[in-house]
């Protein structure tokens, strides 16, 4: 009888331990799935922002572009914004680009390509590179570092360093780094294409998350800002 009781005391706890391990694994898997769905939602919503900007500027849906002033009607998607740049060290350069055909085509194709890439989940690394470049140019055009424009009026800048352009750029890099196109998108199929597997620029590898986190770190951003400021104001 004593032997049977001893066996029950030492042999019984194995089953609850197994169940506990299985429950922890299930919890981690559910957390990963939830995270993937959240990133996929952010990807689709961000893509819609770019696509809407393209469609409104193309057809003049009377939001940011008046009716009859769309790109399809002969209007310029860049003239209205760039012609009024009046702040920053590149204000003259941006005004000289206003209305140029190459600027219009580059801007509109960029909006369309980034929007399609984000909504479908393909080429997220290229979308991140193009989006960061676009956001950097728009940041430089608005130049939130200055509190006043060239004529002395307030620039309406609310933050000298981190505004919505920086946030959009960070989101694009993060979406590419975590492979957000694999969930609710065509990212997995895109990554299996031979041309994509052969070209690292077309697909964000598994080690890109650490690379992206490093490039989004505060120390890195401050260092790059100091370098850019040095060349602009020297």
C-alpha positions, -999 to 999 in steps of 0.1 A, spaced: 0 0 0 28 24 8 45 16 -25 13 25 -44 10 58 -25 46 66 -33 41 60 -70 11 82 -71 29 111 -54 59 110 -78 42 98 -109 11 119 -110 25 154 -116 39 147 -151 5 152 -168 -2 187 -154 34 197 -164 28 186 -199 -5 205 -200 12 236 -187 39 235 -214 13 230 -241 -7 259 -228 23 282 -228 31 272 -264 -5 278 -275 -4 313 -258 28 322 -276 14 311 -309 -18 331 -303 3 362 -295 23 358 -326 -9 355 -347 -24 385 -331 8 405 -337 9 394 -373 -28 405 -378 -21 439 -362 9 446 -385 -12 434 -415 -40 458 -405 -15 487 -402 0 477 -436 -34 478 -454 -45 510 -438 -12 527 -446 -14 515 -482 -49 530 -485 -35 564 -474 -11 563 -503 -36 550 -528 -62 576 -518 -37 604 -522 -30 591 -557 -66 587 -567 -77 621 -553 -48 639 -571 -55 620 -603 -93 625 -606 -99 656 -584 -124 641 -559 -127 675 -541 -108 665 -510 -72 678 -513 -77 683 -550 -106 705 -564 -128 691 -591 -114 697 -626 -79 702 -612 -69 666 -612 -39 652 -630 -62 636 -656 -76 671 -663 -42 686 -669 -35 697 -634 -2 693 -617 0 672 -585 32 690 -573 27 726 -583 3 735 -556 25 723 -528 60 729 -541 53 764 -555 44 776 -519 75 762 -502 89 792 -483 111 776 -456 143 757 -453 176 756 -472 161 740 -503 130 762 -507 143 776 -540 150 742 -553 116 728 -545 99 758 -561 119 753 -593 106 717 -594 69 727 -590 49 716 -620 78 699 -638 67 667 -657 94 646 -641 84 657 -606 47 650 -613 53 616 -627 78 606 -600 55 617 -572 24 601 -586 41 568 -596 56 567 -562 22 571 -545 7 544 -567 36 519 -563 39 523 -526 1 520 -521 -2 489 -542 28 473 -526 14 479 -491 -21 468 -498 -10 436 -516 19 428 -493 46 425 -520 79 443 -525 77 459 -490 114 465 -489 113 485 -521 81 503 -508 100 512 -476 130 525 -495 108 546 -518 85 557 -490 114 569 -468 129 589 -497 95 605 -504 89 613 -467 124 628 -464 118 651 -493 84 662 -480 100 667 -445 127 689 -461 100 709 -480 80 716 -449 112 720 -428 97 718 -393 130 730 -377 120 766 -384 93 783 -365 87 810 -391 85 812 -429 106 834 -451 81 862 -448 81 860 -410 47 843 -406 45 812 -383 54 780 -400 29 761 -378 55 735 -370 45 714 -339 77 693 -336 111 702 -350 122 666 -355 95 640 -353 64 648 -374 41 626 -394 67 622 -422 91 605 -397 63 584 -383 53 571 -418 89 564 -427 93 544 -394 61 524 -401 72 515 -436 105 502 -424 89 482 -396 63 466 -419 91 454 -443 112 442 -414 85 420 -398 73 406 -431 39 421 -427 29 410 -462 28 374 -453 -5 379 -434 -36 390 -454 -13 396 -484 8 380 -512 41 384 -493 48 347 -489 42 340 -526 63 370 -535 92 358 -514 92 324 -531 97 338 -566 132 329 -580 140 365 -590 130 377 -555 151 351 -538 181 359 -559 179 397 -553 182 408 -517 168 443 -525 134 428 -534 129 408 -502 135 416 -466 155 388 -451 150 374 -416 179 394 -402 164 427 -414 145 432 -382 177 438 -362 189 460 -390 157 481 -390 156 485 -352 192 497 -353 184 523 -380 153 534 -361 171 538 -328 173 572 -313 211 573 -313 211 566 -350 185 592 -359 203 619 -339 236 611 -355 222 612 -390 203 645 -382 236 661 -370 254 650 -402 226 663 -425 224 696 -406 262 700 -409 261 697 -447 230 719 -450 243 748 -429 281 747 -434 
